[in-house]
């Protein structure tokens, strides 16, 4: 995610939303000022998480999202990296 996404509680809010949706994976800040998330779960839950990530918490401003489909890792739980 690009925009005003670091220093605004984005990762904590994303982890809470991931738990609510029962998806697994991780979210982390990148050195270039973006946030990266990896999400695993049912198709509906992943789509819902993707929609949430595109908006973010009220304190954030998401300007753009890039999404790639990756090979499943078999993650359990959601962590802030």
DOKE-829549 format. One record per residue (C-alpha): residue in one letter; x, y, z. Coordinates in nm, 4 decimals. Each point is the difference from the previous one (the first is absolute). Layout:
DOKE-829549
<rec rest="A" xx="X" yy="Y" zz="Z"/>
...
***
This chain:
DOKE-829549
<rec rest="X" xx="0.0000" yy="0.0000" zz="0.0000"/>
<rec rest="X" xx="0.1232" yy="0.3427" zz="-0.0843"/>
<rec rest="X" xx="-0.1101" yy="0.3252" zz="0.1573"/>
<rec rest="X" xx="0.0003" yy="0.1175" zz="0.3595"/>
<rec rest="X" xx="0.0235" yy="-0.3525" zz="0.1381"/>
<rec rest="X" xx="0.2893" yy="0.0034" zz="0.2473"/>
<rec rest="X" xx="-0.0175" yy="0.1508" zz="0.3465"/>
<rec rest="X" xx="-0.3816" yy="-0.0054" zz="-0.0013"/>
<rec rest="X" xx="-0.0743" yy="-0.3359" zz="0.1630"/>
<rec rest="X" xx="-0.0497" yy="-0.1756" zz="-0.3336"/>
<rec rest="X" xx="0.1712" yy="-0.3256" zz="0.0999"/>
<rec rest="X" xx="-0.1817" yy="-0.0314" zz="0.3330"/>
<rec rest="X" xx="-0.3364" yy="0.0695" zz="-0.1641"/>
<rec rest="X" xx="0.0793" yy="-0.2453" zz="-0.2815"/>
<rec rest="X" xx="0.0831" yy="-0.2718" zz="0.2528"/>
<rec rest="X" xx="-0.3272" yy="0.0618" zz="0.1833"/>
<rec rest="X" xx="-0.1952" yy="-0.0182" zz="-0.3264"/>
<rec rest="X" xx="0.1844" yy="-0.3172" zz="-0.1013"/>
<rec rest="X" xx="-0.0985" yy="-0.1625" zz="0.3283"/>
<rec rest="X" xx="-0.3610" yy="0.1106" zz="-0.0494"/>
<rec rest="X" xx="-0.0039" yy="-0.1525" zz="-0.3501"/>
<rec rest="X" xx="0.1930" yy="-0.3124" zz="0.1097"/>
<rec rest="X" xx="0.2747" yy="0.0431" zz="-0.2575"/>
<rec rest="X" xx="0.3640" yy="-0.0904" zz="0.0523"/>
<rec rest="X" xx="0.3166" yy="0.1753" zz="-0.1112"/>
<rec rest="X" xx="0.1964" yy="0.3096" zz="0.0913"/>
<rec rest="X" xx="0.0325" yy="0.3733" zz="-0.0443"/>
<rec rest="X" xx="0.3180" yy="0.2060" zz="0.0103"/>
<rec rest="X" xx="0.1395" yy="0.3463" zz="-0.0668"/>
<rec rest="X" xx="0.2471" yy="0.0252" zz="-0.2850"/>
<rec rest="X" xx="0.2954" yy="0.2366" zz="-0.0123"/>
<rec rest="X" xx="-0.1498" yy="0.1882" zz="-0.2964"/>
<rec rest="X" xx="-0.2971" yy="0.1203" zz="0.2098"/>
<rec rest="X" xx="-0.2480" yy="-0.2589" zz="-0.1241"/>
<rec rest="X" xx="-0.1731" yy="-0.2799" zz="0.1877"/>
<rec rest="X" xx="0.0070" yy="-0.3605" zz="-0.1213"/>
<rec rest="X" xx="-0.2543" yy="-0.2652" zz="0.0989"/>
<rec rest="X" xx="-0.0233" yy="-0.3706" zz="-0.0767"/>
<rec rest="X" xx="-0.3416" yy="-0.1550" zz="0.0567"/>
<rec rest="X" xx="-0.1243" yy="-0.3610" zz="-0.0114"/>
<rec rest="X" xx="-0.3515" yy="-0.1303" zz="0.0552"/>
<rec rest="X" xx="-0.3219" yy="-0.0726" zz="-0.1800"/>
<rec rest="X" xx="-0.0571" yy="0.1895" zz="-0.3236"/>
<rec rest="X" xx="-0.2748" yy="0.2111" zz="0.1608"/>
<rec rest="X" xx="0.2100" yy="0.0826" zz="0.3069"/>
<rec rest="X" xx="0.3051" yy="0.0916" zz="-0.2093"/>
<rec rest="X" xx="-0.2182" yy="0.2220" zz="-0.2218"/>
<rec rest="X" xx="-0.1459" yy="0.1695" zz="0.3083"/>
<rec rest="X" xx="0.3487" yy="0.0566" zz="0.1433"/>
<rec rest="X" xx="0.1151" yy="0.1394" zz="-0.3346"/>
<rec rest="X" xx="-0.2900" yy="0.2451" zz="0.0008"/>
<rec rest="X" xx="0.0872" yy="0.1055" zz="0.3547"/>
<rec rest="X" xx="0.3687" yy="0.0443" zz="-0.0885"/>
<rec rest="X" xx="-0.0973" yy="0.2225" zz="-0.2937"/>
<rec rest="X" xx="-0.1691" yy="0.2346" zz="0.2448"/>
<rec rest="X" xx="0.2000" yy="-0.0549" zz="0.3204"/>
<rec rest="X" xx="-0.0839" yy="0.1385" zz="0.3423"/>
<rec rest="X" xx="-0.1520" yy="0.3498" zz="0.0340"/>
<rec rest="X" xx="0.3428" yy="0.1478" zz="0.0850"/>
<rec rest="X" xx="0.1559" yy="-0.1180" zz="-0.3291"/>
<rec rest="X" xx="-0.0222" yy="0.1159" zz="-0.3588"/>
<rec rest="X" xx="0.0477" yy="-0.2808" zz="-0.2522"/>
<rec rest="X" xx="0.0872" yy="0.1349" zz="-0.3450"/>
<rec rest="X" xx="0.0630" yy="-0.3301" zz="-0.1778"/>
<rec rest="X" xx="0.0167" yy="-0.3745" zz="0.0525"/>
<rec rest="X" xx="0.1918" yy="-0.2575" zz="-0.2002"/>
<rec rest="X" xx="-0.1155" yy="-0.3609" zz="0.0317"/>
<rec rest="X" xx="0.1750" yy="-0.3184" zz="-0.1073"/>
<rec rest="X" xx="-0.1165" yy="-0.3568" zz="0.0391"/>
<rec rest="X" xx="0.2658" yy="-0.2035" zz="0.1789"/>
<rec rest="X" xx="0.0428" yy="-0.3660" zz="0.0810"/>
<rec rest="X" xx="-0.1674" yy="-0.0949" zz="0.3279"/>
<rec rest="X" xx="0.2346" yy="-0.0333" zz="0.2985"/>
<rec rest="X" xx="-0.2399" yy="-0.1688" zz="0.2389"/>
<rec rest="X" xx="0.0190" yy="0.2853" zz="0.2501"/>
<rec rest="X" xx="-0.1931" yy="-0.0106" zz="0.3244"/>
<rec rest="X" xx="-0.0843" yy="0.3203" zz="0.1799"/>
<rec rest="X" xx="0.0820" yy="0.3526" zz="-0.1085"/>
<rec rest="X" xx="0.3111" yy="0.1815" zz="0.1131"/>
<rec rest="X" xx="0.1508" yy="0.3436" zz="-0.0172"/>
<rec rest="X" xx="0.3488" yy="-0.0380" zz="-0.1408"/>
***
